[in-house]
Amino acid sequence: MFRYFILHSSFCIFVAIIRLISMKNIRNFCIIAHIDHGKSTLADRLLEYTKTIAEKDLQDQVLDNMDLERERGITIKSHAIQMEYLYQGEKYILNLIDTPGHVDFSYEVSRSIAACEGALLIVDASQGIQAQTISNLYMAIEHDLEIIPVINKIDLESARPDEVEDQIVELLGCKREEIIRASGKTGQGVEEILAAIIERIEPPKGDVDAPLQCLIFDSVFNSFRGIIAYFKICNGRIRTGDKVKFVATGKEYEADEIGVLKLDMVPRNELLAGDVGYIISGIKTSREVKVGDTITHIDRPCAAAIDGFEEVKPMVFAGVYPIETEDFENLRSSLEKLQLNDASLTFQPESSAALGFGFRCGFLGLLHMEIVQERLDREFNMDVITTVPNVSYKVYDKKGGMIEVHNPSGLPDPTLIDHIEEPYIRASVITATDYIGPIMTLCLGKRGELVKQEYISGNRVEIIYDMPLGEIVIDFYDKLKSISKGYASFDYHIHDFRESKLVKLDILLNGESVDALSTLTHVDNAVTFGRRMCEKLKELIPRQQFEIAIQAAIGAKIIARETIKPVRKDVTAKCYGGDISRKRKLLEKQKKGKKRMKQIGSVEVPQKAFLAVLKLD
């Protein structure tokens, strides 16, 4: 009996040592950088070097599995993949998460960072440190991640590695020898990066024997398998067939399949603390899975849920309506499935007199809105009309109450409003000194207030402005890129709400308000904006057999007007000379017909008219 006890104890110690070794050899890391600094290309080289993907599967941006990502050359979704690497005779498991670089997808980056212990900070050797580099770096530092700085694209003729190295040393306060020089194109420096990941990044902390705690950091809808949740195990272990519970929703399931994420999903019988994997448990409805939720065992639950992610705050709101009214429910289910894969999308039902029933959707920016619209079309075959984007305002009434308004039609009666507050952002623009003048002019034109200006290195300067969010959502980024010839980088975060003189601008067609074209705008810009809107609509709305009056109004006051002339038949063509009164009689008869037609005729507004306001210049 005693011998059995000793043997059993020895076996338990042996198992514990194996677990310790396995956990010691896991590294979870992500790749962060500014847009287009070569994250996905470098990820390709890492996968190639660790032989995670076969040569036949090798292609550019191998982790970008959406057609949209490949076409645009940008990463929209974070992508997790597991690599195995032999280093100094020991086998290591490296869990990589490739992240997007665009400011509109920064929420994806924050979720990826929460599932990691280290980060590769990639900086383009020709462009140096940009706004999003700094923003993502601060996010990583807040989560206590180990930062490995990498200078990428050193094979370019325009590369300035020494200068960029100075910038990184100044920003991070690291030693020069800690910075790795690499090229995602040629594969130079990949070996050094892998060695740095293993040596510098700490293995995940966690107790294998503790109650199960898994953090869900992403989810995806599969039409055959239901909803697949991606998680990181913080404590405990999970086996196939375990009865599990999702803490936030309180729902209970059976783990039908668990596994790790390679190029494809690879099933496993057991996953331990420190592992990153997926779970399939036959979940059918999207509301049952919440990003940031905790998975635990039913029979041995954890004491508390893991602190999830901050609730995402949408920046831009727009109405999304189906072209065919009967597609409303299909649109709802499409948005729910899309929300699984894109936690930063929010939506709630609304109706419009012009467009019928639809949804008021919240996006992180204009690119995000464009991508969602495109994905609805491609993945779910949904034809939709998107209304003019606007931001959320705080409206205070004369009794001291406050309501949030996302839609101009939700604005109370002007007599009841005390004041309106609009969101202001703190914007950081990094540019070469050659473009300071035009950029400042642009920011001032958008009601910006200069906060400070700092020289970073050489001829590069960081300009910080406070600007209304409503002014930048439409065309600010495009204009910034064109006036700086693509060299300026831009990053922002919500700063505060400030009182502003805002008015509701209505567009009337033959005296009828088109609520989908209504906008909230600053009183100083209202007349110019209204006039440009009318001119644009005159170009886009096709001519009818009756006259169409396009008007811009603030309350009862008309501030701009354009008229679309009717298509007319020459009714006097058959009159050969004779009395003028005959011609006049025929013209008067036509005029009465046109007037009658105007009363019963309706004006069709084409889809492109709703987005015309985005390109008014």
C-alpha positions as CSV (number, residue, x, y, z in Angstrom):
1,M,0.0,0.0,0.0
2,F,2.8,2.4,1.0
3,R,4.8,1.4,-2.1
4,Y,1.6,2.1,-4.2
5,F,1.3,5.6,-2.5
6,I,5.0,6.4,-3.3
7,L,4.5,5.2,-7.0
8,H,1.3,7.3,-7.3
9,S,2.9,10.4,-5.8
10,S,6.0,10.0,-8.1
11,F,3.6,9.7,-11.1
12,C,1.8,12.8,-10.1
13,I,5.0,14.7,-9.7
14,F,6.2,13.4,-13.1
15,V,2.9,14.5,-14.8
16,A,3.2,17.9,-13.1
17,I,6.8,18.3,-14.4
18,I,5.6,17.4,-18.0
19,R,2.8,20.0,-17.7
20,L,5.3,22.6,-16.5
21,I,7.6,21.9,-19.4
22,S,4.8,22.1,-21.9
23,M,3.7,25.4,-20.5
24,K,7.2,26.7,-20.3
25,N,7.6,26.1,-24.0
26,I,4.5,28.1,-25.1
27,R,4.8,31.7,-26.4
28,N,1.8,33.8,-27.2
29,F,2.6,36.9,-29.3
30,C,1.0,39.4,-31.7
31,I,2.3,41.6,-34.5
32,I,1.5,45.3,-34.2
33,A,2.4,48.2,-36.5
34,H,1.1,51.1,-38.5
35,I,-1.0,50.3,-41.7
36,D,1.1,48.9,-44.5
37,H,4.4,48.4,-42.5
38,G,4.5,44.7,-43.5
39,K,2.9,42.8,-40.7
40,S,1.2,40.2,-42.9
41,T,4.2,39.7,-45.1
42,L,6.5,39.1,-42.1
43,A,3.9,36.7,-40.7
44,D,4.1,34.8,-44.0
45,R,7.9,34.5,-43.6
46,L,7.5,33.2,-40.0
47,L,5.0,30.5,-41.1
48,E,7.3,29.6,-44.0
49,Y,10.4,29.3,-41.8
50,T,8.7,27.2,-39.1
51,K,7.3,25.0,-41.9
52,T,3.7,25.6,-40.6
53,I,2.5,25.8,-44.1
54,A,3.5,23.6,-47.1
55,E,5.1,25.3,-50.1
56,K,2.0,24.5,-52.2
57,D,-0.2,26.5,-49.8
58,L,2.2,29.4,-49.7
59,Q,0.8,32.7,-51.1
60,D,1.1,36.4,-50.2
61,Q,-0.9,37.4,-47.1
62,V,-1.6,33.7,-46.3
63,L,-3.5,34.6,-43.1
64,D,-5.8,37.1,-44.8
65,N,-8.5,34.6,-45.8
66,M,-11.1,37.2,-46.9
67,D,-11.3,38.1,-50.6
68,L,-11.8,41.7,-49.5
69,E,-8.5,41.6,-47.6
70,R,-6.6,40.3,-50.5
71,E,-8.1,42.8,-53.0
72,R,-7.4,45.8,-50.8
73,G,-4.1,44.6,-49.5
74,I,-5.2,45.3,-45.9
75,T,-5.9,43.1,-42.8
76,I,-9.4,43.6,-41.5
77,K,-9.6,40.7,-39.0
78,S,-7.0,39.5,-36.5
79,H,-5.9,36.0,-37.5
80,A,-4.5,33.4,-34.9
81,I,-2.3,30.5,-36.0
82,Q,-0.1,28.0,-34.1
83,M,3.5,27.4,-35.1
84,E,6.0,24.7,-33.9
85,Y,9.7,25.5,-33.8
86,L,12.7,23.6,-32.7
87,Y,15.2,25.9,-30.8
88,Q,18.4,24.6,-29.2
89,G,17.1,21.1,-29.3
90,E,13.8,22.0,-27.6
91,K,10.4,22.1,-29.2
92,Y,8.4,25.3,-28.7
93,I,4.8,26.2,-29.5
94,L,4.4,29.7,-30.8
95,N,0.8,31.2,-31.0
96,L,0.9,34.1,-33.4
97,I,-1.9,36.7,-33.9
98,D,-1.6,39.0,-36.9
99,T,-3.5,42.3,-36.4
100,P,-4.9,45.0,-38.6
101,G,-3.1,48.4,-38.9
102,H,-5.9,50.8,-39.8
103,V,-7.2,53.0,-37.0
104,D,-10.8,51.8,-37.8
105,F,-9.9,48.3,-36.6
106,S,-8.0,49.2,-33.5
107,Y,-10.5,47.2,-31.4
108,E,-9.3,44.1,-33.1
109,V,-5.8,45.0,-32.0
110,S,-6.9,45.5,-28.4
111,R,-8.5,42.1,-28.2
112,S,-5.4,40.4,-29.7
113,I,-3.1,42.1,-27.2
114,A,-5.3,40.8,-24.3
115,A,-4.6,37.2,-25.5
116,C,-0.8,37.6,-25.6
117,E,2.3,38.0,-23.4
118,G,4.5,39.7,-26.0
119,A,4.4,41.8,-29.2
120,L,6.5,42.3,-32.3
121,L,6.5,46.1,-33.0
122,I,7.2,46.4,-36.7
123,V,8.5,49.7,-38.1
124,D,8.9,50.4,-41.8
125,A,12.6,51.3,-42.6
126,S,11.6,53.9,-45.2
127,Q,8.7,55.6,-43.3
128,G,9.8,55.4,-39.6
129,I,7.5,55.7,-36.6
130,Q,3.9,56.7,-37.6
131,A,0.9,57.7,-35.5
132,Q,-0.7,54.2,-35.3
133,T,2.7,52.7,-34.3
134,I,2.7,54.9,-31.2
135,S,-1.0,54.2,-30.5
136,N,-0.6,50.4,-30.7
137,L,2.6,50.5,-28.7
138,Y,0.9,52.3,-25.8
139,M,-1.9,49.8,-25.9
140,A,0.6,46.9,-25.6
141,I,2.5,48.6,-22.8
142,E,-0.8,49.1,-20.8
143,H,-1.2,45.3,-20.9
144,D,2.5,44.7,-19.7
145,L,3.5,43.0,-23.0
146,E,7.2,42.4,-23.8
147,I,8.0,44.5,-26.8
148,I,10.4,43.2,-29.5
149,P,11.2,46.1,-31.9
150,V,11.7,45.1,-35.6
151,I,12.8,47.3,-38.5
152,N,11.2,45.9,-41.6
153,K,11.7,46.5,-45.3
154,I,15.5,47.1,-45.0
155,D,15.9,45.7,-48.5
156,L,14.2,48.9,-50.0
157,E,16.4,51.5,-51.7
158,S,14.7,54.2,-49.7
159,A,15.4,52.4,-46.3
160,R,16.9,54.5,-43.5
161,P,17.6,51.9,-40.8
162,D,20.0,54.0,-38.8
163,E,17.6,56.9,-38.6
164,V,14.6,54.7,-37.7
165,E,16.7,52.9,-35.1
166,D,17.3,56.3,-33.4
167,Q,13.6,56.9,-33.4
168,I,12.8,53.5,-31.8
169,V,15.5,54.0,-29.1
170,E,14.1,57.4,-28.3
171,L,10.5,56.0,-28.2
172,L,11.1,52.8,-26.3
173,G,14.2,53.6,-24.3
174,C,15.6,50.2,-25.4
175,K,19.2,49.2,-26.3
176,R,20.3,49.3,-30.0
177,E,21.3,45.7,-30.0
178,E,17.7,44.7,-29.0
179,I,16.4,46.0,-32.3
180,I,16.2,43.4,-35.1
181,R,16.6,44.4,-38.7
182,A,14.5,42.2,-41.1
183,S,12.8,42.0,-44.4
184,G,9.5,40.3,-44.9
185,K,10.2,40.1,-48.6
186,T,13.6,38.4,-48.6
187,G,13.3,36.6,-45.2
188,Q,16.3,38.3,-43.6
189,G,16.2,38.5,-39.8
190,V,13.4,35.9,-39.4
191,E,15.7,33.5,-37.5
192,E,16.7,36.3,-35.1
193,I,13.0,37.2,-34.6
194,L,12.1,33.6,-33.6
195,A,15.1,33.4,-31.2
196,A,14.0,36.8,-29.6
197,I,10.4,35.5,-29.2
198,I,11.6,32.4,-27.3
199,E,14.2,34.2,-25.2
200,R,12.5,37.5,-24.4
201,I,8.8,36.7,-24.2
202,E,7.7,35.0,-21.0
203,P,5.6,31.8,-21.1
204,P,2.0,32.1,-20.1
205,K,1.2,32.0,-16.4
206,G,-1.6,29.7,-15.2
207,D,-2.4,26.8,-13.0
208,V,-3.3,23.6,-14.8
209,D,-5.0,22.1,-11.7
210,A,-7.2,25.2,-11.0
211,P,-10.8,25.4,-12.1
212,L,-11.2,26.1,-15.9
213,Q,-11.0,29.7,-17.0
214,C,-11.0,30.5,-20.8
215,L,-11.2,34.0,-22.3
216,I,-13.1,34.2,-25.6
217,F,-11.3,36.7,-27.8
218,D,-13.1,36.0,-31.1
219,S,-15.8,34.0,-32.7
220,V,-16.9,33.0,-36.2
221,F,-20.1,31.6,-37.8
222,N,-19.9,28.4,-39.8
223,S,-23.0,27.4,-41.7
224,F,-22.3,23.6,-41.0
225,R,-20.9,23.6,-37.5
226,G,-22.7,26.6,-35.9
227,I,-20.7,29.2,-34.0
228,I,-17.0,28.5,-33.3
229,A,-15.5,30.4,-30.4
230,Y,-11.7,31.1,-30.2
231,F,-10.3,31.2,-26.7
232,K,-7.1,31.4,-24.6
233,I,-7.0,29.1,-21.5
234,C,-5.8,31.1,-18.5
235,N,-6.3,28.3,-15.9
236,G,-7.3,24.7,-15.8
237,R,-7.8,22.2,-18.7
238,I,-10.5,21.3,-21.1
239,R,-11.2,17.9,-22.8
240,T,-13.5,16.9,-25.6
241,G,-17.0,16.0,-24.2
242,D,-16.6,18.3,-21.1
243,K,-19.8,20.0,-19.9
244,V,-19.0,23.7,-20.0
245,K,-20.7,27.0,-19.1
246,F,-20.4,30.5,-20.7
247,V,-20.4,32.7,-17.6
248,A,-21.8,36.0,-19.1
249,T,-24.8,34.4,-20.8
250,G,-25.2,31.5,-18.2
251,K,-25.7,29.0,-21.1
252,E,-24.5,25.4,-20.8
253,Y,-23.1,23.2,-23.6
254,E,-21.0,20.1,-24.3
255,A,-17.6,20.6,-25.9
256,D,-18.2,18.5,-29.1
257,E,-14.8,19.5,-30.5
258,I,-11.8,21.4,-29.2
259,G,-8.5,22.0,-31.0
260,V,-5.8,24.4,-32.0
261,L,-5.7,26.9,-34.8
262,K,-3.2,26.0,-37.5
263,L,-3.8,26.9,-41.1
264,D,-6.9,24.8,-40.6
265,M,-8.5,23.8,-37.3
266,V,-6.8,20.8,-35.8
267,P,-8.8,18.8,-33.3
268,R,-7.2,17.8,-29.9
269,N,-8.5,15.7,-27.0
270,E,-7.2,18.0,-24.4
271,L,-6.0,21.6,-24.1
272,L,-4.1,23.0,-21.0
273,A,-3.5,26.4,-19.4
274,G,-1.5,28.7,-21.8
275,D,-3.0,27.1,-25.0
276,V,-4.9,29.1,-27.6
277,G,-7.6,27.1,-29.3
278,Y,-11.2,26.8,-30.5
279,I,-14.4,25.2,-29.2
280,I,-17.4,23.9,-31.2
281,S,-20.4,23.1,-29.1
282,G,-23.4,23.3,-31.4
283,I,-24.3,26.9,-30.6
284,K,-26.9,28.2,-33.2
285,T,-27.8,31.7,-32.2
286,S,-25.2,34.5,-32.2
287,R,-26.6,36.2,-29.0
288,E,-25.3,33.2,-26.9
289,V,-21.6,34.0,-27.6
290,K,-20.1,37.2,-26.3
291,V,-16.5,38.3,-27.0
292,G,-14.7,38.8,-23.7
293,D,-16.8,36.0,-22.0
294,T,-15.4,33.3,-19.7
295,I,-15.8,29.6,-20.3
296,T,-15.7,27.3,-17.2
297,H,-16.8,23.7,-16.2
298,I,-20.3,23.1,-14.9
299,D,-19.3,20.7,-12.2
300,R,-16.2,22.7,-11.1
301,P,-16.8,26.3,-11.9
302,C,-14.2,29.1,-11.5
303,A,-14.7,31.6,-8.6
304,A,-14.9,34.7,-10.9
305,A,-15.1,35.6,-14.6
306,I,-12.0,37.0,-16.3
307,D,-12.1,40.7,-16.9
308,G,-13.2,40.9,-20.5
309,F,-12.7,43.7,-23.0
310,E,-14.0,47.2,-22.7
311,E,-17.4,47.8,-24.4
312,V,-16.7,49.2,-27.8
313,K,-17.9,52.7,-28.5
314,P,-19.1,53.3,-32.1
315,M,-17.8,56.5,-33.6
316,V,-20.0,56.8,-36.7
317,F,-23.7,55.9,-37.1
318,A,-25.5,55.3,-40.3
319,G,-28.9,53.7,-41.3
320,V,-28.7,50.4,-43.2
321,Y,-31.9,49.6,-45.1
322,P,-32.7,46.6,-47.4
323,I,-33.6,47.6,-51.0
324,E,-36.5,45.1,-50.9
325,T,-38.7,45.6,-47.8
326,E,-39.3,41.9,-47.3
327,D,-35.5,41.3,-46.8
328,F,-35.7,43.0,-43.3
329,E,-35.4,39.8,-41.3
330,N,-32.7,38.4,-43.6
331,L,-30.7,41.6,-43.0
332,R,-31.2,41.2,-39.2
333,S,-29.8,37.6,-39.2
334,S,-26.9,38.7,-41.6
335,L,-26.0,41.6,-39.2
336,E,-26.1,39.1,-36.2
337,K,-23.7,36.7,-38.0
338,L,-21.4,39.5,-39.0
339,Q,-21.4,40.8,-35.4
340,L,-20.0,37.5,-34.2
341,N,-17.0,38.0,-36.4
342,D,-16.8,41.8,-35.8
343,A,-17.6,42.7,-32.2
344,S,-17.2,46.4,-32.9
345,L,-20.4,46.5,-35.0
346,T,-23.5,47.6,-33.2
347,F,-27.1,47.8,-34.5
348,Q,-30.7,48.5,-33.5
349,P,-33.9,48.6,-35.6
350,E,-35.2,51.9,-36.9
351,S,-37.7,53.1,-39.6
352,S,-37.6,55.8,-42.2
353,A,-40.5,57.4,-44.1
354,A,-38.4,57.3,-47.3
355,L,-36.7,53.9,-46.9
356,G,-39.0,51.8,-44.7
357,F,-37.6,49.5,-42.0
358,G,-33.9,49.1,-41.4
359,F,-31.2,49.3,-38.8
360,R,-29.2,52.1,-37.2
361,C,-25.7,50.7,-37.2
362,G,-22.7,52.0,-35.2
363,F,-19.2,51.8,-36.9
364,L,-15.7,52.7,-35.8
365,G,-15.1,54.8,-38.8
366,L,-15.9,55.3,-42.5
367,L,-13.6,52.5,-43.7
368,H,-15.3,50.1,-41.2
369,M,-18.7,51.1,-42.6
370,E,-17.5,50.5,-46.2
371,I,-16.2,47.1,-45.2
372,V,-19.4,46.0,-43.5
373,Q,-21.4,47.1,-46.5
374,E,-19.2,45.2,-48.8
375,R,-19.2,42.0,-46.5
376,L,-23.0,42.1,-46.4
377,D,-23.1,42.1,-50.2
378,R,-20.4,39.3,-50.6
379,E,-21.0,37.0,-47.7
380,F,-24.8,37.3,-47.3
381,N,-25.9,38.5,-50.7
382,M,-27.7,41.5,-49.1
383,D,-28.3,44.6,-51.3
384,V,-28.5,47.6,-48.9
385,I,-28.8,51.4,-48.9
386,T,-26.6,53.2,-46.4
387,T,-27.7,56.6,-45.3
388,V,-25.5,59.7,-44.6
389,P,-23.2,58.8,-41.7
390,N,-23.3,60.9,-38.5
391,V,-22.0,60.8,-35.0
392,S,-23.7,60.6,-31.6
393,Y,-24.7,63.9,-29.8
394,K,-25.7,64.7,-26.3
395,V,-28.9,66.8,-26.3
396,Y,-29.8,68.7,-23.0
397,D,-33.3,69.9,-22.6
398,K,-34.5,73.0,-20.6
399,K,-35.4,70.8,-17.6
400,G,-31.8,69.5,-17.2
401,G,-32.4,66.1,-18.8
402,M,-30.0,64.5,-21.3
403,I,-30.6,62.2,-24.2
404,E,-28.1,60.7,-26.7
405,V,-29.1,61.3,-30.4
406,H,-27.6,59.1,-33.1
407,N,-30.0,60.1,-35.8
408,P,-31.1,63.7,-36.9
409,S,-34.7,62.5,-36.9
410,G,-34.4,61.7,-33.1
411,L,-33.7,65.4,-32.3
412,P,-36.4,66.9,-30.0
413,D,-38.3,70.1,-31.0
414,P,-35.8,73.1,-31.1
415,T,-37.9,75.0,-28.6
416,L,-37.3,72.3,-25.9
417,I,-33.5,72.1,-26.5
418,D,-31.2,74.0,-24.1
419,H,-27.9,73.1,-25.8
420,I,-26.2,70.3,-27.7
421,E,-22.8,68.8,-27.0
422,E,-20.8,67.1,-29.7
423,P,-17.9,64.6,-29.3
424,Y,-14.4,66.0,-29.8
425,I,-11.4,63.8,-30.6
426,R,-7.7,64.3,-29.8
427,A,-6.0,63.8,-33.2
428,S,-2.3,63.1,-33.7
429,V,-0.9,63.8,-37.2
430,I,2.7,62.8,-37.9
431,T,4.2,64.4,-41.1
432,A,7.2,65.8,-42.8
433,T,7.8,69.6,-42.1
434,D,7.1,70.3,-45.8
435,Y,3.3,69.7,-45.3
436,I,2.7,71.5,-42.0
437,G,1.0,74.5,-43.7
438,P,-1.6,72.7,-45.8
439,I,-2.3,70.2,-42.9
440,M,-2.9,73.1,-40.4
441,T,-5.2,74.8,-42.9
442,L,-7.2,71.5,-43.3
443,C,-7.5,71.1,-39.5
444,L,-8.6,74.7,-39.0
445,G,-11.2,74.3,-41.8
446,K,-12.6,71.4,-39.8
447,R,-12.9,73.6,-36.7
448,G,-9.7,72.1,-35.1
449,E,-7.9,73.7,-32.2
450,L,-4.1,73.3,-32.0
451,V,-3.0,71.6,-28.8
452,K,0.8,71.2,-29.4
453,Q,3.4,70.6,-32.0
454,E,6.5,68.5,-31.3
455,Y,9.5,67.7,-33.5
456,I,10.2,63.9,-33.4
457,S,13.4,63.6,-35.3
458,G,15.0,65.3,-38.3
459,N,12.2,66.9,-40.4
460,R,9.3,64.9,-38.9
461,V,6.8,66.6,-36.7
462,E,3.8,65.5,-34.6
463,I,0.8,67.9,-34.6
464,I,-1.9,67.4,-32.0
465,Y,-5.3,68.9,-32.6
466,D,-8.7,68.8,-30.8
467,M,-11.4,68.4,-33.5
468,P,-15.1,67.6,-33.7
469,L,-15.6,64.0,-34.6
470,G,-18.5,64.9,-37.0
471,E,-16.0,66.9,-39.1
472,I,-13.5,64.1,-39.7
473,V,-15.8,61.1,-40.3
474,I,-16.5,61.9,-43.9
475,D,-13.5,62.9,-45.9
476,F,-10.8,64.1,-43.6
477,Y,-8.5,61.1,-43.9
478,D,-8.7,61.1,-47.8
479,K,-7.9,64.9,-47.9
480,L,-5.0,64.5,-45.4
481,K,-3.4,61.7,-47.5
482,S,-3.8,63.7,-50.8
483,I,-2.3,67.0,-49.4
484,S,0.6,65.2,-47.8
485,K,1.2,63.0,-50.9
486,G,0.5,60.0,-48.6
487,Y,3.2,60.7,-46.1
488,A,1.1,62.0,-43.2
489,S,-0.2,59.4,-40.7
490,F,-3.3,59.9,-38.5
491,D,-4.5,58.5,-35.2
492,Y,-7.3,59.6,-32.9
493,H,-9.2,58.8,-29.7
494,I,-12.4,60.3,-28.2
495,H,-11.4,63.1,-25.9
496,D,-14.5,64.8,-24.5
497,F,-17.9,66.4,-25.4
498,R,-18.2,70.2,-25.9
499,E,-21.1,72.5,-26.4
500,S,-21.6,73.5,-30.1
501,K,-24.1,75.5,-32.1
502,L,-25.6,72.7,-34.2
503,V,-28.6,72.8,-36.4
504,K,-30.7,70.2,-38.2
505,L,-30.4,70.5,-42.0
506,D,-33.4,69.0,-43.9
507,I,-33.5,68.2,-47.6
508,L,-36.9,68.7,-49.2
509,L,-38.0,67.2,-52.5
510,N,-41.2,69.0,-53.8
511,G,-41.8,70.2,-50.2
512,E,-41.5,66.7,-48.7
513,S,-38.6,66.0,-46.2
514,V,-36.3,63.1,-47.1
515,D,-35.4,62.0,-43.5
516,A,-32.5,59.7,-44.8
517,L,-30.7,62.8,-46.1
518,S,-31.1,64.9,-42.9
519,T,-27.9,65.8,-41.1
520,L,-26.8,67.7,-38.0
521,T,-24.2,70.3,-38.9
522,H,-22.6,73.4,-37.4
523,V,-24.5,76.6,-37.9
524,D,-21.5,78.3,-39.7
525,N,-21.3,75.5,-42.3
526,A,-25.0,74.9,-42.8
527,V,-25.7,77.3,-45.7
528,T,-22.6,76.2,-47.7
529,F,-23.3,72.5,-47.0
530,G,-27.0,72.9,-47.9
531,R,-26.2,74.6,-51.2
532,R,-23.6,71.9,-52.2
533,M,-26.1,69.2,-51.3
534,C,-28.8,70.7,-53.5
535,E,-26.4,71.1,-56.4
536,K,-25.2,67.5,-56.1
537,L,-28.8,66.1,-55.9
538,K,-29.7,68.1,-59.0
539,E,-27.0,66.1,-60.9
540,L,-28.0,62.8,-59.5
541,I,-31.8,62.7,-59.5
542,P,-33.1,61.9,-63.0
543,R,-35.5,64.3,-64.7
544,Q,-39.3,63.6,-64.5
545,Q,-42.2,64.8,-66.5
546,F,-42.9,67.4,-63.8
547,E,-40.7,70.0,-62.2
548,I,-38.8,68.9,-59.0
549,A,-37.8,71.5,-56.4
550,I,-34.8,70.5,-54.3
551,Q,-34.6,72.6,-51.1
552,A,-32.3,72.7,-48.1
553,A,-34.1,74.0,-44.9
554,I,-33.3,74.7,-41.3
555,G,-36.6,74.5,-39.5
556,A,-39.1,76.5,-41.6
557,K,-36.3,78.6,-43.3
558,I,-35.3,77.6,-46.8
559,I,-31.5,78.3,-47.2
560,A,-30.9,76.9,-50.7
561,R,-32.8,75.7,-53.7
562,E,-32.2,74.0,-57.0
563,T,-34.9,73.1,-59.7
564,I,-34.8,70.1,-62.0
565,K,-36.7,71.1,-65.1
566,P,-39.3,68.7,-66.5
567,V,-38.9,66.7,-69.6
568,R,-41.3,68.5,-72.0
569,K,-43.1,67.5,-75.2
570,D,-43.3,70.3,-77.7
571,V,-47.1,70.6,-77.8
572,T,-47.0,73.6,-80.2
573,A,-45.2,71.7,-82.9
574,K,-48.3,71.2,-85.0
575,C,-49.3,74.9,-85.0
576,Y,-48.2,76.4,-88.3
577,G,-48.4,80.1,-87.7
578,G,-51.7,81.6,-86.8
579,D,-52.9,83.2,-83.6
580,I,-50.5,83.1,-80.5
581,S,-53.5,82.5,-78.2
582,R,-53.8,79.0,-79.8
583,K,-50.2,78.2,-78.7
584,R,-50.8,79.7,-75.3
585,K,-53.9,77.6,-74.8
586,L,-52.0,74.4,-75.5
587,L,-49.1,75.4,-73.2
588,E,-51.6,76.3,-70.4
589,K,-53.3,72.9,-70.8
590,Q,-49.8,71.2,-70.5
591,K,-49.0,73.2,-67.4
592,K,-52.2,72.0,-65.7
593,G,-51.3,68.4,-66.5
594,K,-47.8,68.8,-65.1
595,K,-49.2,70.4,-61.9
596,R,-51.6,67.4,-61.5
597,M,-48.8,65.0,-62.1
598,K,-46.6,66.7,-59.5
599,Q,-49.3,66.1,-56.9
600,I,-49.5,62.4,-57.5
601,G,-45.9,61.7,-58.8
602,S,-43.2,60.5,-56.5
603,V,-39.5,61.3,-56.8
604,E,-37.2,58.3,-56.9
605,V,-33.9,59.0,-55.1
606,P,-31.0,56.9,-56.4
607,Q,-28.8,55.1,-53.9
608,K,-25.7,57.0,-54.9
609,A,-27.4,60.2,-53.8
610,F,-27.2,59.0,-50.2
611,L,-23.5,58.7,-50.4
612,A,-23.0,61.8,-52.5
613,V,-22.6,63.9,-49.4
614,L,-19.3,62.0,-48.8
615,K,-17.8,63.4,-51.9
616,L,-19.1,67.0,-52.1
617,D,-15.9,68.6,-53.0
